[in-house]
Amino acid sequence: MAEITGQGEKAQAEKGQAEKRSGRKILIGTVVSNKMQKTIVVEVTRKKAHPMYKRVIAIRKKFYAHDEKNEAHPGDQVRIEESRPLSKLKRWTLKEIVRKTALVPEIDVDAGTGIGR
């Protein structure tokens, strides 16, 4: 009898894990731009060996992701998740901000002198 309940608990635990897994891809990258409303551009870099020369090269790709609360800023490390198509280019949503970047104040450019460029 104990074995049967043990198997049932194991099956229930596996069922819980299956519900958590959505089968959607998750990527980690750096926010490059947040100039659009509720949209961020995330650059994901991955390392791959060149097929012929076997040298490790970095491959960069940009993804447009939905940021509902406009909380991500350029330089932040974020986790994005695959989703249904939200617009022409947006197929990802912001899952969480892994690491915030240090906020650097913008330099005010004096229009007359050009100082600050």
N, C-alpha and C positions, 0 to 999 in steps of 0.2 A: 504494500500500500504506500509506503514511504517513497518507493521508487517512482510510482505513478505520479505522485504530487511533485516530486523533484523534476520529472520530465515536463510536467505542466508548467512549472515555474520557469524552466529553461525556455520552453516554447513561447511563453508570455514575454520573457525578456527579449528574445529574438524578434518577436512581433513589435515590441516597443522600439527596437532599433530600426526596424524596417520602416516604421512610421516616421522616424526622425530623418532618415535618409530620403531625400527627395529625388536623387539622381541628377541633380543640377550641378553644373561645374562651378567651382569656387576658385577665384584667382586673387592674388595679393599683388598690389602695385602702388605706384606713386601718383598722386593727383597732379596733373600738369596744368589744368585750367578749370576755373569755376565761374567763368564770365557769363554763362547762360543761366537762365532761371531753372532751378530744379534739375540741372544736368551738370555732371562733372566729366572731365576727360581723364582717364586713368591710363598710365603707361605701364605695361607689364613687361619686365625683362626676364628672359630665360636663357640659360646657357645650354649650348648644344655643340656636339662635335661635328666638324665639317665632314660631309660624307666621303670626300676624296682625300683631303689633306690631314684629317683627324685632329686638326687644331680646334680648340674650344673657342667658339665665337658667341657673342651676345646678340640675341635676337630681340628687338623691341617691337611692341605692337600697342596701338592705342585703342582703347575701348570707351564708348560713350555709356555712362551709367546714370541711372535715375537717383537723385538725391532729394528726397521729399522735403526735408527741413533745411536745406542749404547749409549743412553743418561742416562739410569738408572744405578745406582750403588748400591751395597749391603747396606741395611739399609733404602733405600728410600721407602716411602709409595706410591704405584702406584694403578691406576685403570686399570683393564684389561677387554677386551671385547671378548666374544665368536666369533670365526670366522670359516671359512672352514678349513679342515685339511691342514696344511702347511708342515708337516713332520710326522714321525712316532709318535712323542709325542706332537708336537705343535698344539694346537687347539685354542689358545688365542692370541690376539694382545694387545700391550701396547696402552692404550687410552690416558692417561696423567699421569704425576707425580704429586701426591697430595702434598707431602712434601719431600723435599730433606733432607738427613742426613748431619750432620756436618762432613766435610772432616777431617779425622785424618791421618796425615802423617805416612807412613809405617816405621817401625824401621829397619834400615840396620843392618843385622847380620854380625858380624865379623867372618869370616870362621875359623880363627886360635884359638880364645879364646872361642867362643860360647857365647859371651856376646850379650845380646839383645833378648834372647829367653824367 
